[in-house]
Amino acid sequence: MTSGDSPAGKGPTLTTADPLHTLLTQPRCSLAVFVPAGLHPVAAERRHLDQLAQAGADLFEVGLATEDAVLDGPVIQSAYHRALRRGNVLDAAVRAVEHAAGLRPTVVMTYWEPVRRHGPERLARLFADAGAAGVMVVDLPDHQAAHWHDTAREAGLRTPRLIPRTTPDTSLPAAVAGASGWLYAPASTAPTGYRGPLHVPALADFTRRLRAVSPLPVVSGVGISTPALAARVAPVVDAVVIGTPVVRALTADPGQAPALTAAFAQALHTPTSTEIRA
């Protein structure tokens, strides 16, 4: 397990009193559930968050809708477009975070375009005031990283960083610099919603490479499409993220989302999923 939260002198220092740090450094693998903000009216969305928390979500990732979610597959893109048609997506995300953060540690997932459009300082303050533990910009441009990390840190937010599997060892120290909260290691190189096989040994090797250069917890998502795959991934990471399966249910039949979440949570809590992390 990890023992700290950021490279020396980089980013906020978490303590064991911090709920996000406590969650990601416990012996068992945690379950993070991604929910796109604004998919449903406020009352329904809050009810869904309540149900997902009760079903086993340890952590929420709240997605801020954007037109060009280039790293996401059709299910999440469609959910974002539906939220955009409802309008006021930033307000919707702030309201979702306010409720989610009262249930579980909550991190906002966004692309750089909304951050640029609304302004990094404004966006960071809005989500910090709403109770977010952090904001992860999945396509954070390298030339904007230092400014974004400083801005978020000043607001009291963690800045998880997605690290592509193709990053060479020589580039990893620069890639993780300034990140805090966690490092995101995609389980697949495909867009979200991928349903094919996963090369878990390759993911395990990548997590070892990340742990060699950073004490941050390692979180994985993308392509973890079934509880059985979640159970295979769990021993090598500190949290598993499920997105598309839950979003698909929330879009088509929200009543199915809690049972689906419970199945993933149960898979993570089996004995084979609590082995020593890679």
WOZIHU-V794815 format. One record per backbone hydrogen bond with DSSP energy under -1.0 kcal/mol. NH is the residue of the N-H (numbers start at 0). CO is the residue of the C=O. If there is no record, write none. Layout:
BEGIN
nh | co
NH | CO
NH | CO
END
This chain:
BEGIN
nh | co
9 | 6
17 | 14
21 | 17
22 | 18
23 | 19
24 | 20
29 | 237
31 | 239
32 | 58
33 | 241
34 | 60
36 | 62
38 | 35
44 | 40
45 | 41
46 | 42
47 | 43
48 | 44
49 | 45
50 | 46
51 | 47
52 | 48
53 | 49
54 | 50
56 | 51
57 | 30
58 | 30
59 | 104
60 | 32
61 | 106
62 | 34
63 | 108
69 | 67
71 | 68
76 | 72
77 | 73
78 | 74
79 | 75
80 | 76
81 | 77
82 | 78
83 | 79
84 | 80
85 | 81
86 | 82
91 | 87
92 | 88
93 | 89
94 | 90
95 | 91
96 | 92
97 | 93
98 | 94
99 | 95
100 | 96
102 | 99
103 | 99
106 | 59
107 | 133
108 | 61
109 | 135
114 | 110
115 | 111
116 | 112
117 | 113
118 | 114
122 | 118
123 | 119
124 | 120
125 | 121
126 | 122
127 | 123
128 | 124
129 | 125
130 | 127
131 | 126
132 | 105
134 | 157
135 | 107
137 | 109
139 | 136
143 | 140
147 | 143
148 | 144
149 | 145
150 | 146
151 | 147
152 | 148
153 | 149
154 | 150
155 | 152
156 | 151
157 | 132
160 | 181
162 | 183
166 | 163
170 | 167
174 | 170
175 | 171
178 | 175
179 | 158
181 | 179
182 | 216
183 | 160
184 | 218
186 | 220
191 | 70
193 | 190
199 | 197
202 | 198
203 | 199
204 | 200
205 | 201
206 | 202
207 | 203
208 | 204
209 | 205
210 | 206
211 | 207
212 | 209
213 | 209
218 | 182
219 | 238
224 | 222
229 | 225
230 | 226
231 | 227
232 | 228
233 | 229
235 | 232
236 | 233
237 | 217
239 | 29
240 | 219
241 | 31
246 | 242
247 | 243
248 | 244
249 | 245
250 | 246
251 | 247
252 | 248
255 | 252
256 | 253
259 | 255
260 | 256
261 | 257
262 | 258
263 | 259
264 | 260
265 | 261
266 | 262
267 | 263
272 | 269
273 | 270
END
